[in-house]
Amino acid sequence: MTSKGQPGPKVPIRDQATKDKALNDEELVAELQRHMDADRFGVLYDRYSALVFQKCLGMTRDRDLAKDLTHDIFLKAFVNLGKFDHRSKFGTWLYRITYNYCLDHLRKAQRRRTDDIDEHPVKDGLAEDRYEAELLALRAERLGAVLEALDPEDRALLLMKYMEDLSVKEMMEVLELGESAVKM
């Protein structure tokens, strides 16, 4: 109000993008389910793309492939957002899509029996440094071979536990498995 009792100038309402960014995931998803909008979905992409990429990278160990899978996963999430039933958090739902999509890709790759073990170059320098680098490369190669030999499901469980530090409860929720199945 002004000093004369008149209403003051109206404060402009923040633009839609700013409003969308202020919503929590559940509110934003509910809005998207009412009216699908690519810009609004972009807010979810901005919130979760790095996490999805890291999960894909952890499962595939291939940066370019992880980028492609991340794109595919968000496209799949966009198309299937209407099926999200709010029984779990959006992040958990997206993590499940990510896990399953990467796992399907790994299964297909395993059928083709392509072996993508990372090679670690030996550092130049002192003989001792070279020996240590060769030893580390050998250990990494052996670990990579062991991981590749595992079923994709078992590999993903190990990565969730030891690389992503997920609890058994979190893994149960993501994988929709019982506690004993996750612990085995």
N, C-alpha and C positions, 0 to 999 in steps of 0.2 A: 504494500500500500504506500502511496505517496503521502506527503505531509498534509495534503488536502483530503485524504480519505478515499482517493480514487485508486482503483487497482493499478499496480505498476505494470511495466511492460512484461509480456509473457516471455518466459525463458524457453528458448527453442528446445524441443524434445530431441534427445540424442538420436542419431541416425540408427537404422535397423541393425547394422553390423555391430555397433557398440552395444546395443541392447542384447543381441545374440551372444556376444562375448561375456556378458554379465550373467547369463543363465548357467545353471549347473547342467551337467550332462543329461540328467533325467528330464529336466524341463526342456532342454534343447531338442532332445529326441522326440518328446511328446509334440513339440511344435512341428518338427519335421514330419512326423507321422500324420499330422493334420494337413500340412501343406509342404510337399517336398520342394526344396529350393537348394540349388547347387551352392550358392553363396553361403547359405546357412550351414550346409553340410561341411563347407570349408572350415568352419570354426572347429568342428570335431576333428577334421583332418589336421588342422594346426595343433590341436591338443595331443593327438595320438600318433602322428606319423613317425616321429622319432622312436617311440617305443615299439611300434610295429616293425619299423626298419631294423632296430636292434635285435628283435626276436627272430626276424627272418635271417639276418646276418649270423646270429648265433647258431641257427639250425643248418644253414647252407654253407657258411664260411666262404661266401662269394658275394662281394660288394655289388657288382652289377646285377646279379641274379636277385639279390635282396631288394634292390631298388625296383626291379620289375615285379617281384612278388608283392611288394608293398603297394604298388599302384593297383595291381589286380585285386588285392584284398580290399582296398577302399572302394573299388568299383563294385565288388561283390557286396560289401556292407551297404553301399548306397542303394543298390537294387533290392536288397533284402531287408532294409530297415523296417518296412511295414510288418515283417514277421517277428520283430523284436517284441517280446511280451512283458518286459519289465520285471521278470521274476528274479533276475540278477542285475547287477550294475552294467551299464553300457560297456565299460572298460573290460569287464569279464567276458561279455558276449563277443566283443571285438577280439579279445585275446584268444577265445575259442576258435573263431573264424581263422585267425592268423595261424594258430597251431595246426588246425586241421588242413588248411590250405598248403602250408609248408610241408606237412607230413605227407600229403598226397603227392606233392611234387617230388619229395625224396623217394617215395615208393616207386614212382615212375622211373626216376633216375637209377634207382637200384636195380630195377628190372633190366634196364639197358646196360647195367654194370659199368658205368663210367666211374672212374676213380679220380677224384680231384683232391689229392693230398697236397697240402701246401708245402712248397719247398722253401726252406730258409737258407738264404745265401750265407756262406762262410765269410766272416769279417776278415778284412785284411789287417795285418798287424803282427803282433808277437805270436810265436808258435803256441804259447799257452792260451792266448785268446782264441786262436783258431781251433785248438783242441776243445775248448769249452763251447765254442759256437757249433762245432761238429757234433759234440755230445748233445747239446740242446736240440739241434736239428734232428738227430737220430731219435731222441725221446719224443719230439713233436710228431715225427713221422710214424713212430710206433703207436702213439696215442691216437693219431689220425686213423691209422689202419684199424685199430681196435674199435674206435667209434664207427667207422664205416662198416665193419663187420656186424655190428649190432643191428637189430631190427630198428626201423625208424622210430617206433614208439618208445623203445628202451633208450635210444639215443636222446630223444626229446626229453624223457624223464630225467636223465642224468644232467642234461643242459639246464633244465628248469631248476633242479636242486642245487647244482654246484656252480653254475655260471650266473643264474638269475636269482639265486638265493631265495626261491619260493618255499614256503612252508608246506607241509603235507596237506594241511587244510586247503591252502590256495590251489595246490595241484589237484586235489579232489574236486574242487569247484570247477576248475578250468576243464579238466578231463572228464568230468561227470563219472568218476569212479569212486568206489568205496575205499576206505582207509587201508584195508589189507591189500587191495590191488595196487595201490600207489606204493606201499611200502615194499612189496615184492619186487 
